[in-house]
Amino acid sequence: MQIFRRLVFAFVFVFMVAAPISAQDKRPEQLRMMTQPELDILKVLLQQERDWNRGDLDAFATGYKHAPDILFMGSNFVRGYEAMLTNYHKSYPTRETMGQLTFSDLDPKILDGSYAIITGTFHLERAKKFGGSAEGAFSLVLEKTDAGWKIILDHTT
């Protein structure tokens, strides 16, 4: 019986020591509390992820400011909301070419009451015959508008 108690004690002790160490292994952005504006920015990207995965590019694009001076920088430069949306429709003409989008490592930072940035990574899972999977990093600049936070500059690699 004492062996059992010692084993239980040892297990509990190891668990109590290992739990804080495991928390130290987490990246800082996983541990910090976010402000409401930062959470609102995360909601924009999470909604974009849902819209994309439903195959709705027009809904996905509502995360961007509907303005002629927004800028998308990827393999080329695209300026303006309409040009950006046209480029998305040209690059992803079918649900299969859109694949399944996942954002991760999202780290929003408020610059002031009107502007913020968010960095992160994306993974696009799709069949090889529809372009194959893709992944990369991005940084976005968002502007606080009457309609909420909207992307005004998108740099995706």
C-alpha positions in Angstrom: 0.0 0.0 0.0 2.9 2.4 0.8 4.3 1.7 -2.7 1.0 2.8 -4.2 1.0 6.0 -2.1 4.6 6.8 -3.1 3.7 6.3 -6.8 0.7 8.5 -6.5 2.7 11.2 -4.7 5.5 10.9 -7.3 3.0 11.2 -10.1 1.3 14.3 -8.6 4.7 15.9 -7.9 5.9 15.4 -11.5 2.6 16.7 -12.8 2.8 19.8 -10.6 6.4 20.5 -11.7 5.8 19.7 -15.4 2.7 21.9 -15.8 4.4 25.2 -15.2 7.3 24.1 -17.4 4.9 23.2 -20.2 3.3 26.7 -19.9 6.8 28.2 -20.3 7.2 26.4 -23.7 4.3 28.4 -25.1 4.9 31.4 -27.3 4.3 34.7 -25.6 1.3 35.6 -27.9 -0.4 32.5 -26.6 -0.2 33.6 -23.0 -1.0 37.3 -23.1 -4.5 38.8 -22.6 -5.8 40.6 -25.6 -7.7 43.9 -25.6 -11.1 44.2 -27.1 -9.8 45.9 -30.3 -7.3 43.0 -30.7 -10.1 40.5 -30.3 -12.2 42.4 -32.8 -9.3 42.2 -35.3 -9.0 38.4 -34.7 -12.8 38.2 -35.5 -12.2 39.8 -38.9 -9.7 37.1 -39.8 -11.7 34.2 -38.3 -14.7 35.4 -40.3 -12.6 35.5 -43.5 -11.4 32.0 -42.8 -15.0 30.8 -42.5 -16.1 32.7 -45.6 -13.2 31.3 -47.6 -13.9 27.7 -46.5 -17.6 28.2 -47.5 -16.3 29.1 -51.0 -17.7 32.7 -50.7 -15.0 35.0 -52.1 -17.3 38.0 -52.0 -18.0 37.6 -48.3 -14.2 37.0 -47.7 -13.5 40.3 -49.4 -15.7 42.2 -46.9 -12.7 42.0 -44.5 -11.0 44.6 -46.8 -11.9 48.2 -46.9 -14.0 48.9 -50.0 -11.8 51.7 -51.3 -9.7 52.4 -54.4 -6.4 52.8 -52.4 -6.1 49.5 -50.6 -3.1 47.5 -51.6 -2.5 43.8 -51.9 1.1 42.7 -52.2 1.7 39.1 -53.1 3.3 37.8 -56.3 2.2 41.1 -57.8 0.8 44.4 -56.6 -2.9 44.9 -56.8 -4.4 48.3 -55.9 -8.1 48.9 -55.1 -10.9 46.8 -53.7 -12.4 45.9 -57.1 -9.1 44.9 -58.6 -8.3 42.8 -55.5 -11.6 41.0 -55.7 -11.2 40.4 -59.5 -7.7 39.0 -58.8 -9.1 36.6 -56.2 -11.9 35.4 -58.5 -9.3 34.9 -61.3 -6.9 33.0 -59.0 -9.5 30.9 -57.3 -12.3 30.3 -59.9 -13.8 27.2 -58.3 -14.4 25.8 -54.8 -11.8 23.2 -55.4 -9.1 25.7 -56.3 -9.9 27.6 -53.0 -9.2 24.6 -50.9 -9.4 24.7 -47.1 -7.8 27.8 -45.5 -6.4 27.9 -42.0 -4.8 30.9 -40.3 -2.4 30.5 -37.3 0.1 32.3 -35.2 -2.2 35.4 -35.3 -0.6 38.3 -33.4 -2.6 41.6 -33.5 -1.1 44.9 -32.4 -3.0 48.2 -32.0 -1.0 51.1 -33.3 -3.4 53.8 -32.2 -7.2 54.2 -32.1 -7.5 54.1 -35.9 -4.8 51.6 -37.1 -3.5 48.2 -36.3 -1.4 45.4 -37.7 -1.7 41.7 -37.5 0.9 39.1 -38.5 0.3 35.4 -39.0 0.7 32.4 -41.2 -1.7 30.6 -43.5 -2.1 27.1 -44.8 -4.2 26.3 -47.9 -5.0 22.6 -48.2 -6.1 21.5 -51.6 -5.7 18.6 -54.0 -2.6 18.6 -56.3 -4.8 18.8 -59.4 -6.2 22.1 -58.1 -2.8 23.7 -57.5 -1.6 21.8 -54.5 -1.3 23.0 -50.9 0.3 26.3 -50.1 1.5 28.1 -47.0 3.2 31.3 -46.1 3.2 34.4 -43.8 1.3 37.6 -44.0 1.2 41.0 -42.4 -1.9 43.2 -42.6 -2.6 46.8 -41.8 -6.1 47.5 -40.7 -8.1 50.7 -40.3 -10.9 51.2 -37.9 -13.9 52.3 -39.9 -17.6 52.9 -39.2 -18.1 49.3 -40.3 -15.4 47.9 -38.0 -11.8 47.0 -38.6 -10.9 46.6 -42.4 -7.8 45.6 -44.1 -6.1 48.4 -46.1 -2.8 46.7 -46.8 -2.2 43.0 -47.3 1.4 41.6 -47.7 1.3 37.9 -48.2 4.3 35.7 -49.0 
